[in-house]
Amino acid sequence: MTRTTSATQWWGRHHIAERRTSYWQIGPLHLWAQRRPHQWRLSWEHNDDQLEPTVRQIHDLENEDPPDGINEERFTFRESGEALSFVPCLADRTIVTRLETPLRVLPGEDVTLYVSTPLWVRIETLEPAKLLSEVPSYRLSDTWVGPVGRPGGELAYASRTPAALQLQDIPFRPHRAITAVHLKNLGATSLPLESLNLPMPRLSLFFSPRSGFWTEMIALERKEDAELAAVRLKRRPPPEASPPQFVGQSRIQDGDSNMVFRAFSAFFREKDDR
């Protein structure tokens, strides 16, 4: 019998009978998983609203195929197993979040910005335990950060989600994670802020039953108008995320909670030398 649920918790173990299909809407992501003899089939597409809040699940669909022309992957097994695991994780690249309205942090002042970014869905089989795919809850556009054709540049994602000065200005979205960025300007001049380059592969993921998914807090301190700035990962979400539950390690683990960026704009502003 077909079962429909609308609970916000989309992650975890999902049992799918052979020759049946399950469907999920996770915000803007529409995802189908089909179990066949010796085979799993995943299909997905996205709608245009990256802040779409809907989460729903429909299980035990029989002989129902996804729409034509969408993303599709197939995986073969001697035995397909009876369950999939959905694991939330952060983006696999830096995300450049451009502010809708540029800010200036005055000398001697500090501010905390709250930025939400889309999660990825890591899809695994359990018996046997194998990774099938990672699907973004929303497909961000590609961008380039840093000089082109020279060391120091990297492929990143671009986002135009607004950064908020107050947490209550970011509605709960079960397919997105919040990063708190604390900026302190000890220089003699104001700090122009047009965008944030968030190092998502270096962040871990946490979950608060009260406020949703979070990453560690990022603290950056600018000293004496220098182009060099120390960036520290606090290794814990801010107090607003209490009580945080650990979900997953960062993709890149370099063992150093302090990072120094050569140029101040490497963290704050999208630098395009094309």
C-alpha positions as CSV (number, residue, x, y, z in Angstrom):
1,M,0.0,0.0,0.0
2,T,1.3,3.5,-0.9
3,R,2.3,5.5,2.2
4,T,2.8,9.3,2.2
5,T,4.5,11.2,5.0
6,S,5.4,14.9,5.5
7,A,7.8,14.7,8.4
8,T,10.8,17.1,8.1
9,Q,13.3,14.3,8.9
10,W,14.2,12.9,5.5
11,W,17.6,11.3,6.5
12,G,18.2,7.9,7.9
13,R,17.3,4.3,6.7
14,H,14.6,3.7,4.1
15,H,13.3,0.2,3.3
16,I,12.2,-0.3,-0.3
17,A,10.6,-3.6,-1.4
18,E,11.8,-5.2,-4.6
19,R,10.0,-3.9,-7.7
20,R,8.9,-0.9,-5.8
21,T,9.7,2.8,-6.0
22,S,10.0,5.5,-3.3
23,Y,9.8,9.2,-3.9
24,W,11.1,12.1,-1.8
25,Q,10.8,15.9,-2.0
26,I,13.6,17.4,0.0
27,G,13.1,21.2,-0.5
28,P,13.7,21.8,-4.2
29,L,15.0,18.3,-4.8
30,H,12.7,15.6,-6.2
31,L,14.3,12.2,-5.9
32,W,13.1,8.7,-6.9
33,A,14.7,5.4,-5.8
34,Q,13.7,2.2,-7.5
35,R,14.8,-1.3,-6.4
36,R,14.9,-4.0,-9.0
37,P,16.4,-7.5,-9.0
38,H,20.2,-6.9,-8.8
39,Q,19.8,-3.2,-9.3
40,W,19.1,0.2,-7.7
41,R,18.0,3.1,-9.9
42,L,18.2,6.7,-8.7
43,S,16.5,9.6,-10.5
44,W,16.3,13.3,-9.6
45,E,15.5,16.8,-10.6
46,H,15.3,20.3,-9.0
47,N,12.8,23.0,-9.0
48,D,13.9,26.7,-9.2
49,D,13.2,27.8,-5.6
50,Q,16.2,27.0,-3.5
51,L,14.4,28.0,-0.3
52,E,11.4,25.7,-1.0
53,P,10.6,24.3,2.5
54,T,8.5,21.2,1.6
55,V,9.6,17.8,2.8
56,R,7.5,14.7,1.9
57,Q,7.9,11.0,1.2
58,I,5.8,8.6,-0.8
59,H,6.7,4.9,-0.4
60,D,5.6,1.6,-1.9
61,L,4.8,2.9,-5.4
62,E,4.4,0.0,-7.9
63,N,5.3,0.3,-11.6
64,E,5.7,4.1,-11.4
65,D,8.6,5.5,-13.3
66,P,10.1,9.0,-12.8
67,P,9.6,11.7,-15.5
68,D,11.5,11.3,-18.7
69,G,14.7,13.4,-19.3
70,I,15.8,13.9,-15.7
71,N,19.1,12.9,-14.1
72,E,19.4,9.1,-13.7
73,E,22.0,6.6,-12.4
74,R,21.8,2.8,-12.2
75,F,23.9,0.5,-10.0
76,T,24.1,-3.3,-10.3
77,F,24.6,-5.8,-7.4
78,R,24.7,-9.5,-6.9
79,E,22.1,-8.8,-4.2
80,S,20.6,-5.3,-4.0
81,G,19.7,-5.4,-0.4
82,E,16.5,-4.0,1.0
83,A,17.4,-0.5,2.3
84,L,19.0,2.7,1.4
85,S,20.6,5.2,3.9
86,F,20.3,9.0,3.3
87,V,23.1,10.9,5.0
88,P,23.1,14.8,5.1
89,C,26.5,16.3,4.2
90,L,27.9,19.7,3.2
91,A,29.0,20.9,-0.2
92,D,32.1,19.5,-1.8
93,R,33.5,22.9,-2.8
94,T,33.7,26.4,-1.4
95,I,30.5,28.3,-1.6
96,V,30.6,32.0,-2.6
97,T,27.7,33.7,-1.0
98,R,27.1,37.2,-2.4
99,L,25.3,39.7,-0.1
100,E,22.2,41.2,-1.5
101,T,23.2,44.5,0.1
102,P,27.0,45.1,0.7
103,L,28.1,45.9,4.3
104,R,30.9,47.8,5.9
105,V,32.3,46.8,9.3
106,L,33.6,49.9,10.9
107,P,37.0,50.1,12.7
108,G,36.9,48.5,16.2
109,E,33.5,46.8,15.5
110,D,32.5,43.2,15.2
111,V,29.5,41.4,13.7
112,T,28.1,37.9,13.3
113,L,26.5,36.9,10.0
114,Y,24.3,33.9,9.6
115,V,24.4,32.2,6.2
116,S,22.4,29.1,5.1
117,T,23.7,26.8,2.3
118,P,22.2,23.7,0.7
119,L,22.9,20.3,1.9
120,W,24.0,17.3,-0.2
121,V,22.2,13.9,0.2
122,R,24.7,11.0,0.4
123,I,22.9,7.8,-0.7
124,E,24.3,4.5,0.4
125,T,23.3,0.9,0.5
126,L,23.5,-0.9,3.8
127,E,23.9,-4.6,2.9
128,P,26.4,-4.5,1.3
129,A,27.5,-1.0,2.5
130,K,28.4,1.0,-0.6
131,L,28.2,4.6,-1.7
132,L,25.8,5.1,-4.6
133,S,25.8,8.8,-5.2
134,E,25.8,12.3,-3.6
135,V,23.0,14.6,-4.8
136,P,22.7,18.3,-3.9
137,S,19.4,19.4,-2.5
138,Y,19.8,22.4,-4.8
139,R,22.1,22.7,-7.8
140,L,24.2,25.8,-7.4
141,S,25.9,27.4,-10.3
142,D,29.7,27.2,-10.8
143,T,32.1,30.0,-10.3
144,W,35.8,30.6,-10.0
145,V,37.6,32.1,-7.0
146,G,41.0,33.6,-7.5
147,P,43.4,34.1,-10.4
148,V,42.8,32.1,-13.6
149,G,45.6,29.9,-14.9
150,R,47.8,30.6,-11.8
151,P,48.2,29.0,-8.4
152,G,45.6,30.1,-5.8
153,G,42.4,29.7,-7.8
154,E,39.7,27.1,-7.3
155,L,36.4,26.0,-8.7
156,A,33.5,26.9,-6.4
157,Y,29.8,27.3,-6.2
158,A,27.9,30.6,-6.3
159,S,25.0,31.4,-4.1
160,R,22.8,34.6,-3.8
161,T,21.2,33.6,-0.5
162,P,21.1,36.6,1.8
163,A,23.3,36.7,4.9
164,A,21.3,37.7,8.0
165,L,22.5,39.7,11.0
166,Q,19.8,38.0,13.2
167,L,19.2,34.3,13.3
168,Q,15.4,34.7,13.4
169,D,15.7,36.2,9.9
170,I,16.7,32.7,8.5
171,P,13.6,30.5,8.4
172,F,14.0,26.8,9.3
173,R,14.8,24.8,6.2
174,P,15.4,21.0,6.7
175,H,17.6,20.8,3.6
176,R,20.0,23.6,4.5
177,A,22.7,24.2,7.1
178,I,23.5,27.5,8.9
179,T,27.0,28.8,9.3
180,A,27.7,31.6,11.8
181,V,30.6,33.9,10.7
182,H,32.0,36.3,13.3
183,L,34.0,39.2,11.8
184,K,36.2,41.5,13.9
185,N,37.8,44.6,12.4
186,L,40.8,45.8,14.3
187,G,42.1,47.9,11.5
188,A,41.9,51.7,11.2
189,T,39.7,51.7,8.1
190,S,36.3,50.2,7.5
191,L,36.0,46.7,6.1
192,P,33.9,46.4,2.9
193,L,31.9,43.2,2.7
194,E,30.4,42.1,-0.6
195,S,30.4,38.3,-0.4
196,L,31.6,35.4,1.8
197,N,33.6,32.5,0.6
198,L,32.7,29.7,2.9
199,P,35.2,26.7,3.0
200,M,32.4,24.1,3.2
201,P,34.7,21.0,2.6
202,R,36.6,22.0,5.8
203,L,33.5,22.2,8.0
204,S,31.7,19.5,9.9
205,L,27.9,19.1,10.2
206,F,25.8,19.2,13.3
207,F,22.0,19.1,14.0
208,S,19.9,20.9,16.6
209,P,16.3,19.6,17.2
210,R,15.4,23.2,17.8
211,S,17.0,25.0,14.8
212,G,18.1,22.4,12.3
213,F,21.5,21.8,10.7
214,W,24.6,23.8,11.6
215,T,28.3,23.9,10.8
216,E,31.1,25.1,13.1
217,M,31.3,28.8,13.8
218,I,33.9,30.6,11.7
219,A,35.8,33.5,13.4
220,L,37.9,36.0,11.4
221,E,40.0,38.8,12.7
222,R,41.5,41.6,10.6
223,K,44.5,43.3,12.2
224,E,45.8,46.8,11.4
225,D,44.4,46.9,7.8
226,A,46.6,43.9,6.9
227,E,45.7,41.8,3.8
228,L,46.5,38.8,6.0
229,A,43.7,37.5,8.2
230,A,43.5,34.6,10.6
231,V,40.5,32.4,10.2
232,R,39.6,30.1,13.0
233,L,37.1,27.2,13.0
234,K,35.6,27.0,16.5
235,R,34.9,23.2,16.0
236,R,31.5,23.8,17.6
237,P,28.4,25.6,16.4
238,P,27.5,28.8,18.1
239,P,25.4,28.8,21.3
240,E,22.2,29.4,19.2
241,A,22.5,25.9,17.9
242,S,22.2,24.3,21.4
243,P,21.9,21.4,21.9
244,P,24.1,20.3,18.9
245,Q,24.3,16.7,17.8
246,F,27.3,15.7,15.7
247,V,26.3,14.4,12.2
248,G,29.5,14.1,10.1
249,Q,33.1,15.0,9.7
250,S,34.5,17.6,7.3
251,R,35.5,16.3,3.8
252,I,39.0,17.8,4.3
253,Q,40.7,17.2,7.6
254,D,44.0,18.9,7.7
255,G,44.3,18.9,11.5
256,D,44.6,22.7,11.7
257,S,41.8,24.7,13.2
258,N,43.5,28.0,12.1
259,M,43.7,29.0,8.5
260,V,45.5,32.1,7.1
261,F,44.4,33.5,3.8
262,R,47.0,35.3,1.7
263,A,44.5,38.0,0.6
264,F,41.7,39.3,2.7
265,S,39.5,39.1,-0.4
266,A,40.2,35.3,-0.6
267,F,37.6,34.9,2.1
268,F,35.4,38.0,1.8
269,R,35.2,38.9,-1.8
270,E,35.0,37.0,-5.0
271,K,38.2,37.9,-6.8
272,D,37.9,37.5,-10.6
273,D,41.0,38.2,-12.6
274,R,39.7,37.0,-15.9
